[in-house]
Amino acid sequence: MHFEDNKNLRNFGKDIGFLLGLFIFFSMLYFILNYFNKTPDYISYKHVIIIIVILYIIKLIYSKVKND
Protein backbone atom coordinates (compact mmCIF):
# COMPACT_ATOMS: atom_id res chain seq x y z
CA MET A 1 0.00 0.00 0.00
CA HIS A 2 1.13 3.50 -0.78
CA PHE A 3 0.15 6.29 1.54
CA GLU A 4 0.34 9.85 0.31
CA ASP A 5 1.48 12.67 2.53
CA ASN A 6 -1.21 15.05 3.65
CA LYS A 7 0.30 18.31 2.40
CA ASN A 8 -2.55 20.45 3.72
CA LEU A 9 -1.93 19.20 7.25
CA ARG A 10 1.82 19.72 6.88
CA ASN A 11 1.35 23.27 5.56
CA PHE A 12 -1.11 24.00 8.37
CA GLY A 13 1.47 22.81 10.89
CA LYS A 14 4.15 24.99 9.34
CA ASP A 15 1.85 28.02 9.40
CA ILE A 16 0.90 27.45 13.04
CA GLY A 17 4.55 26.98 13.97
CA PHE A 18 5.56 30.15 12.16
CA LEU A 19 2.75 32.14 13.79
CA LEU A 20 3.52 30.75 17.24
CA GLY A 21 7.23 31.51 16.80
CA LEU A 22 6.47 35.10 15.83
CA PHE A 23 4.11 35.46 18.75
CA ILE A 24 6.61 34.13 21.30
CA PHE A 25 9.56 36.12 19.91
CA PHE A 26 7.78 39.47 19.68
CA SER A 27 6.01 38.99 23.01
CA MET A 28 9.27 38.29 24.81
CA LEU A 29 10.98 41.18 23.03
CA TYR A 30 8.16 43.56 23.96
CA PHE A 31 8.05 42.49 27.60
CA ILE A 32 11.83 42.65 28.00
CA LEU A 33 12.03 46.10 26.44
CA ASN A 34 9.01 47.24 28.42
CA TYR A 35 10.56 45.95 31.67
CA PHE A 36 13.68 48.04 31.10
CA ASN A 37 11.57 51.05 30.00
CA LYS A 38 13.03 51.07 26.49
CA THR A 39 9.69 51.29 24.67
CA PRO A 40 7.97 54.62 24.03
CA ASP A 41 4.82 55.35 26.01
CA TYR A 42 2.57 55.19 22.95
CA ILE A 43 3.58 51.59 22.10
CA SER A 44 1.24 49.00 23.57
CA TYR A 45 0.84 45.25 23.20
CA LYS A 46 -1.77 45.72 20.48
CA HIS A 47 0.98 47.17 18.28
CA VAL A 48 2.94 43.96 18.74
CA ILE A 49 -0.09 41.92 17.67
CA ILE A 50 -0.52 44.16 14.60
CA ILE A 51 3.14 43.60 13.63
CA ILE A 52 2.68 39.83 14.00
CA VAL A 53 -0.42 39.87 11.78
CA ILE A 54 1.32 41.99 9.13
CA LEU A 55 4.35 39.67 9.04
CA TYR A 56 2.09 36.61 8.83
CA ILE A 57 0.18 38.12 5.91
CA ILE A 58 3.47 38.92 4.14
CA LYS A 59 4.57 35.31 4.67
CA LEU A 60 1.30 33.99 3.22
CA ILE A 61 1.58 36.26 0.17
CA TYR A 62 5.21 35.24 -0.36
CA SER A 63 4.39 31.54 -0.13
CA LYS A 64 1.52 31.90 -2.64
CA VAL A 65 3.75 33.78 -5.11
CA LYS A 66 6.60 31.31 -4.63
CA ASN A 67 4.35 28.29 -5.33
CA ASP A 68 2.87 29.77 -8.53
HELIX and SHEET records of a PDB file:
HELIX    1   1 LYS A    7  TYR A   35  1                                  29    
HELIX    2   2 TYR A   45  ASN A   67  1                                  23    
END                                                                             
